[in-house]
Amino acid sequence: MSKGKGDWTYGRITVRAKLPNGRGVWPAIWMLPTEWAYGGWPSSGEIDIMENVGYLPDSVYGSVHTKRFNHSIGTQVTAGVKSTTLSSEFHHYSIEWDAEKIDFFFNDQKFQTFYNKHEGPDAWPFDRNFHLLLNVAVGGNWGGKMGVDTAVWPQKMIVDYVRVYQQNTSK
């Protein structure tokens, strides 16, 4: 977790990683607000740069969660891409985030855009600092939906690098 060490509002975030493999694993590259200015989850937002669940080993998803758009009420904004090499090769998982939109990329190919429609923080709380989290969960409400295969352990997400780019606004 980069909280307090790397907190950003806008920029390009890229993580090059090789994912674990097995039913019950739930690797994620995601962002949460540093200050919960608009309230607890999901009101202050969540950006899922990449999520994978082991029972869908060839799929990765990018999502946003806000008060108006979240899985608890069935309105989350999610898109996915497929690859048969998620656990055998390194891939790039990225977002480009500014005041108007968040673009999601897999290996530099855009697969989703979430637009700021200027409808307030219930729909767009992404005007504050967020920090980065990288983790592998086991089980859970999505990752464990089809159970956990205990024969696949140990597992790990191998991260080659994390890069954050921000536009220089000073003149």
C-alpha positions as CSV (number, residue, x, y, z in Angstrom):
1,M,0.0,0.0,0.0
2,S,1.4,3.4,-0.9
3,K,-0.8,5.5,1.5
4,G,1.2,8.4,2.8
5,K,4.1,7.5,0.5
6,G,2.5,7.8,-2.9
7,D,-0.9,9.5,-3.1
8,W,-2.0,11.0,-6.4
9,T,-4.8,12.9,-8.0
10,Y,-4.7,12.2,-11.8
11,G,-1.9,10.6,-13.8
12,R,-1.0,7.4,-15.5
13,I,-0.5,4.4,-13.3
14,T,1.1,1.3,-14.8
15,V,1.9,-2.0,-13.1
16,R,3.7,-4.8,-14.9
17,A,2.8,-8.1,-13.3
18,K,2.3,-11.8,-13.6
19,L,-0.8,-13.1,-11.9
20,P,-1.3,-16.1,-9.6
21,N,-3.4,-19.0,-10.9
22,G,-6.0,-21.2,-9.1
23,R,-9.6,-21.3,-8.0
24,G,-10.0,-19.1,-5.0
25,V,-7.2,-16.6,-5.7
26,W,-8.3,-13.0,-6.1
27,P,-5.4,-10.7,-7.2
28,A,-6.0,-7.0,-7.5
29,I,-4.3,-3.8,-8.4
30,W,-6.5,-1.0,-7.1
31,M,-6.8,2.4,-5.6
32,L,-8.6,3.9,-2.6
33,P,-9.0,7.5,-1.4
34,T,-6.4,8.7,0.9
35,E,-8.9,10.9,2.8
36,W,-12.5,9.7,2.8
37,A,-13.8,13.2,2.0
38,Y,-17.2,12.0,0.7
39,G,-17.8,9.3,3.3
40,G,-17.1,5.6,3.7
41,W,-17.0,3.1,0.9
42,P,-18.2,3.4,-1.8
43,S,-19.0,7.1,-1.4
44,S,-15.4,8.3,-1.7
45,G,-14.7,5.9,-4.6
46,E,-12.6,2.9,-5.6
47,I,-10.6,2.4,-8.8
48,D,-9.9,-1.2,-9.7
49,I,-7.1,-1.1,-12.2
50,M,-7.1,-4.9,-12.4
51,E,-9.0,-7.7,-10.7
52,N,-8.8,-11.4,-11.5
53,V,-10.7,-14.3,-9.9
54,G,-9.1,-17.7,-10.1
55,Y,-12.3,-19.4,-11.4
56,L,-12.0,-17.2,-14.5
57,P,-8.3,-17.6,-15.1
58,D,-8.3,-16.0,-18.6
59,S,-10.1,-12.7,-17.6
60,V,-9.1,-9.5,-16.0
61,Y,-11.5,-6.6,-15.1
62,G,-11.2,-2.9,-14.6
63,S,-13.9,-1.2,-12.4
64,V,-14.9,1.9,-10.6
65,H,-17.1,2.0,-7.5
66,T,-18.9,5.2,-6.3
67,K,-22.0,5.8,-4.2
68,R,-24.1,5.8,-7.5
69,F,-22.1,3.0,-9.2
70,N,-21.1,0.0,-7.1
71,H,-21.6,-3.7,-7.0
72,S,-23.7,-3.6,-3.8
73,I,-26.6,-2.1,-5.8
74,G,-25.7,-3.7,-9.1
75,T,-24.6,-0.5,-10.9
76,Q,-20.8,-0.9,-10.9
77,V,-19.0,0.1,-14.1
78,T,-16.9,-2.9,-15.1
79,A,-15.3,-4.1,-18.3
80,G,-13.0,-7.1,-18.9
81,V,-10.5,-8.5,-21.3
82,K,-9.3,-12.0,-21.9
83,S,-5.8,-13.5,-22.2
84,T,-4.6,-17.1,-21.8
85,T,-1.2,-16.0,-20.5
86,L,-2.1,-14.0,-17.4
87,S,-0.2,-16.3,-15.1
88,S,2.6,-17.4,-17.5
89,E,3.7,-14.0,-18.8
90,F,4.0,-10.4,-17.6
91,H,1.3,-7.9,-18.7
92,H,0.8,-4.2,-18.2
93,Y,-2.3,-3.0,-16.2
94,S,-2.8,0.7,-16.5
95,I,-5.2,3.6,-16.0
96,E,-5.0,7.2,-17.3
97,W,-6.9,9.4,-15.0
98,D,-7.8,13.1,-15.3
99,A,-10.6,15.4,-14.3
100,E,-12.8,14.2,-17.2
101,K,-12.3,10.5,-17.4
102,I,-10.5,7.3,-16.3
103,D,-9.3,5.1,-19.2
104,F,-8.4,1.5,-18.4
105,F,-5.7,-0.4,-20.4
106,F,-4.4,-3.9,-20.8
107,N,-1.0,-4.1,-22.5
108,D,-1.6,-0.5,-23.7
109,Q,-4.9,-1.3,-25.3
110,K,-7.8,0.7,-23.9
111,F,-10.8,-1.5,-23.0
112,Q,-12.9,0.9,-20.9
113,T,-13.5,4.6,-20.2
114,F,-15.4,6.0,-17.2
115,Y,-16.5,9.6,-17.9
116,N,-17.0,12.4,-15.4
117,K,-20.5,13.6,-16.3
118,H,-20.2,16.5,-13.7
119,E,-23.1,15.1,-11.6
120,G,-21.3,15.5,-8.3
121,P,-19.3,13.3,-6.0
122,D,-22.0,10.5,-5.8
123,A,-21.0,9.7,-9.4
124,W,-17.5,11.1,-9.6
125,P,-15.5,11.2,-6.3
126,F,-12.2,11.0,-8.2
127,D,-11.1,14.6,-7.6
128,R,-9.0,13.8,-4.6
129,N,-5.8,11.9,-3.8
130,F,-5.9,8.1,-4.1
131,H,-3.2,5.6,-3.1
132,L,-2.3,2.3,-4.7
133,L,-2.8,-1.2,-3.3
134,L,-1.5,-4.5,-4.7
135,N,-2.7,-7.7,-3.1
136,V,-3.7,-11.3,-3.5
137,A,-6.8,-12.2,-1.5
138,V,-8.0,-15.8,-0.9
139,G,-11.7,-16.5,-1.1
140,G,-14.1,-13.7,-0.5
141,N,-17.4,-12.9,-1.9
142,W,-16.1,-12.8,-5.5
143,G,-12.8,-14.7,-5.4
144,G,-14.2,-17.5,-3.4
145,K,-17.6,-17.7,-5.2
146,M,-16.6,-21.1,-6.7
147,G,-14.7,-22.3,-3.6
148,V,-10.9,-22.4,-2.9
149,D,-8.7,-25.2,-4.3
150,T,-6.2,-25.8,-1.6
151,A,-4.0,-27.9,-3.9
152,V,-2.9,-24.8,-5.9
153,W,-0.8,-23.2,-3.0
154,P,1.5,-21.5,-2.8
155,Q,0.6,-18.7,-5.2
156,K,2.0,-15.2,-5.7
157,M,1.6,-12.1,-7.9
158,I,5.0,-11.2,-9.3
159,V,5.3,-7.5,-9.8
160,D,8.1,-6.3,-12.1
161,Y,7.4,-2.6,-11.6
162,V,5.0,0.1,-10.7
163,R,5.2,3.4,-12.5
164,V,3.3,6.6,-11.9
165,Y,3.4,9.5,-14.3
166,Q,1.9,12.9,-13.7
167,Q,1.7,15.9,-15.9
168,N,3.9,18.8,-14.9
169,T,1.6,21.7,-14.3
170,S,4.2,24.2,-13.2
171,K,5.4,26.7,-15.7
